[in-house]
Amino acid sequence: MAVTALSAAESKRLSPRLRKLEDERWLALALLTPTAVLLGLFIAYPFFEGVLLSLSNARVGHPGEFVGLKNFYKIWNDSIFHTTVWNTFWYTGVTTVFKLALGLWLAILLNRHFRGKAIIRAFILLPFIIPTVLSTFAWKWMFDPTFSVINWTLFQLGLITTRINWLGDPDLAMTSIIVINIWRGVPFFAITLLAGLQTISPELHEAAAIDGARPWQRFWHVTWPLLMPVTLVVVLFSVIQTFADFQLVYVMTGGGPANATHLFATYAYQLGIGTGLLSEGAAISLAMFPFLFVIVVVQLLYIRRVETR
Amino acid sequence: MAEVSLHKLNKKFDTTHVVKDVDLKIRDKEFMVFVGPSGCGKTTTLRMIAGLEAITSGEIRIDDTVVNEIPPMDRDIAMVFQNYALYPHMSVAGNMAFGLKMRKFEKAEIEKRINNAASILGIEGLLQRKPRQLSGGQRQRVALGRAIVRDPKVFLFDEPLSNLDAKLRVQMRVELKKLHERLAVTSVYVTHDQVEAMTLGDRVVVMKDGWVQQVGEPLELYNTPANRFVAGFIGSPAMNFADVTLVENGGSPVAEAPGLRIGLPGELATRARAKTGRKATLGIRPEDIHIATAADAPEHCFDADVEVVEQLGSEILLDMRVGAALMVASVEPTLRVRAHDKLKLALKPGRLHLFDAETEAAI
């Protein structure tokens, strides 16, 4: 009673323009506008410009004119682009599987009660908190052909006799960046899945235990299905980020050796900015779009199905 | 055939000792109710029987097997949880089937048992629903069904009705009683509600601070409480207590307090005589107080100032001041009485209770 009286009295004092905000439609408009402007300015407009650019033959210092799908035709026949597509899928697929598996394992461990739980949980987040470029530089030293601490350790343990050239061999280089991506991505999975685990009532586990389910069965029949909505959302986020990853590869290998570790973003950067072929770079960037679009749509449909189950 | 026996059962969480030396034999087919205020250790005891909580010391046997180290799944028990603990991603049928599937029952047998349990509980129409599409009462039935299909040696209930509204609770209480008569399975039931304990239990265990206060049939607890705590906990409205001094008056023992002077009858007098001159607590239930008539001996009468009149329809509760003590009396609904009236009341001498002021044990 007192509250309504107060707000009525207050609204009388408001100017007519502000009073309009009492209407939900105007309020919605007022609240949405800043976001819409920002998204439009920094996402929609560059995207639109990118599309235009990819349909032209612009280079650095040459505005270019409309050439249709010529750039797409060109990258379609570009063997480095083929490698890039394969790399991106491989990189995204392998890292996601490992990040999910390790993240889930960590989350289950952290969900138990033990001393110093809060501190450990905070520490787990470190790889995720440190700026990627900084941590990747540290990794770069660890994989350095001459100063690699990994090589030194393996050598001291007697496991190798000659230096391993981690970033000089195409397969090893790919494996190295996959390892780093997993290291960086696991905390996000672990913490998010931990949050998901904590929403599952312990009573359900007790009920299942009494119902005769062994620990593994309890995980499979109770924990996993109940964690599925959270898992799908985390995987979706991670796939989008990993698919469009740039910093890690750029710092570690720059796409080398011999273009063996290029992802969409790094190859687009190298071609568009590095060599100045702006339109081709734009075309490569845009080529990511249909793949990501399909992945996101499929996952969102699946999430909806799981959530309404 | 399933007996559950607890022997010198103890539970400590770090430094807190929550269950203390519980000794108890739950007979075959018996419905045993654990009742007490929250934190009294009743749920912990149940969880130790279930195997969900490790035993600090002591022994639990189901029939002749010591089950201390046996995991819950191998104890052949079924449990109904306070919050139902239904698997949210499974249908009602799936929830009931889960325990049987884990135990590798034949599909036909599983179906038969589910249909049987569903018809007992009247939930045949809900089998394909998910738990979140059910009301509280329906969920409770499904939780019961999940226990029934298992056909276990022992049913364990952890405050199963506490999440239901008052009306539904009464209804489910009756159904639980019928169900137990029909299935005749040894049951252990935990509640903080003494009405549930009285109505459901073949026997009732009253616990407080981890100690068993008294074990007995409901009426035994009501009529001869072992101590002041049980006397106050069992019965509603609760028993009245007055601090009295035991004195001798012309050869017969009397309980005396300001504004109150009650002659003690028969056996109680004999027991009280040994404690003459000592302090004690006099207990009388509201339903054992009535308006004094000529038939009441003056030594069982007292004066009271009525402070509040609570009309319940079937009875009237009078909140009164008697000397220094506050008391409640339950009187005939036809009585015309108003707040601030002064009344002469009498009590049934045979229904008096006396408790030692120090040990609180019944005298």
Chai-1 contact restraints between the chains, C-beta under 6 A:
chainA,res_idxA,chainB,res_idxB,connection_type,confidence,min_distance_angstrom,max_distance_angstrom,comment,restraint_id
A,E203,B,F81,contact,1.0,0.0,6.0,A-B,restraint_1
A,E203,B,N83,contact,1.0,0.0,6.0,A-B,restraint_2
A,E203,B,A85,contact,1.0,0.0,6.0,A-B,restraint_3
A,L204,B,A85,contact,1.0,0.0,6.0,A-B,restraint_4
A,E206,B,L52,contact,1.0,0.0,6.0,A-B,restraint_5
A,A207,B,A85,contact,1.0,0.0,6.0,A-B,restraint_6
A,A209,B,P72,contact,1.0,0.0,6.0,A-B,restraint_7
A,I210,B,P72,contact,1.0,0.0,6.0,A-B,restraint_8
A,I210,B,M79,contact,1.0,0.0,6.0,A-B,restraint_9
A,D211,B,F98,contact,1.0,0.0,6.0,A-B,restraint_10
A,D211,B,G99,contact,1.0,0.0,6.0,A-B,restraint_11
A,D211,B,M102,contact,1.0,0.0,6.0,A-B,restraint_12
A,G212,B,M73,contact,1.0,0.0,6.0,A-B,restraint_13
A,G212,B,G99,contact,1.0,0.0,6.0,A-B,restraint_14
A,G212,B,M102,contact,1.0,0.0,6.0,A-B,restraint_15
A,G212,B,R103,contact,1.0,0.0,6.0,A-B,restraint_16
A,A213,B,M102,contact,1.0,0.0,6.0,A-B,restraint_17
A,P225,B,H89,contact,1.0,0.0,6.0,A-B,restraint_18
